[in-house]
């Protein structure tokens, strides 16, 4: 998660995508991207548009390893607008991170988030 936060802080779409496996997936509301190339391209546009000037935060709320080299992490967090220290309700999410260890490094095989609060 620290590498995601650091890449987001710099709005570095390449560093962000390198947290994923080559064929990793990212699902956001209304978005499905597969592979580092698609993820990088999406984040490049997002950092120049909707995510411009934002930061991201999250804390693990559940961690479960199924083997020494893979597991699932559930987080609570979201996107922080400039000046925020806590995500507003419309930007707060719960996320699932499927993590795998490859060549001694933890990577994301799949990431998915959804609103933390029900939409009305």
N, C-alpha and C positions, 0 to 999 in steps of 0.2 A: 504494500500500500504506500510505503514511503516513496518509492520510485514514481508512482502515479501522481502523488501530491507534488513532488519536485518537478516533474515534467509539466504538470498543469501550471505551476507557479511561473515557469518560464514560457508558457504557451508554446512548448516544444512538441509539435505533433509527431516528429520522428521518435524522440525519446519515449513519448507516450505509447506509441505503437510497438516499440521494442520490448515493452513489458509483457506482451502477448507472445504465445507460440506462433510459429509461422502461419498456422491455419486456425488461430484463435478466433473466437466470436465475441461480438459485443452487441448486446441488446439493450436499447433504451426505449422509452415509450415512442412508438411509431418508427423505430430505427432498428435495422438488422445489418450488421457489417461482419464480413468474414475475411480473415487474413490481415496481415500487417498493412498491406497496401491500401485496402479499403478503409481500415481503421485510421491510418495516417491521413488519408485524403479527407475523410469526414472531419477529423479533429482539426486539420489545417483550416478548413472552411469555418468550423465552429469557433475556433480561437480568433478568427478574423471577424466573426459575426456575433452570434448569440452569446458566446462565452468570453467575449472580449473583456478584459479587465477583471475577470472573476478568478476565484480560487476554489479549491475543493477541499472538503474535510470528511472524515469518517472514522469511526471507532468500531472495532470488532465487538459483536454482541454474541456470537456463537462460532466456535471453531471445532471442526471434526475432521480428523485424519483417518482415511480408510486403509492407508499403507504408508510406509515411510516417505514415499515420493509423490503422494497426491492427497488432496483433501478439499474441503469446502469451508469457506469463511463467509459469514454473514455479517454485514456492517450496517450501521446507522450513520447517516451523514447527509451530504448534499453539496450543492453549489453555493458558494458564498459570493454575494454581490459586493462591490467595493464598500468597505466600512463595516460589513457584517462580521460577527464572530460566531454566529449560529445561523444555519440556513433558515430562510423564511419557510412557512408551511408549503408554499407552492414549489419550492426547490429542495425540500427535504425528501430523502429516499431511504429505502432499505435495499441493499444490494447483495447478490450472491456472486462469489468469486470461486471458481473452480481452479485450484492451483496445482501445478505439477512441477516437479524438480527435474531439470534437464541440465546435464553437464555441471552439476553443483549449484545451479542457479534456479530460484523460484520464478516461474512464469505463469501467466494467466492463460488457461485453455479456454475459459468462457467467463464472461462477465455479463450480468443482467441486473438492471435496477427497475424499481417501480416506486410510485409515490408512497411516502411513509404514511400519509393521511388519505382517507377516502376522498375522492373528488365528488363534489356536490353539484 
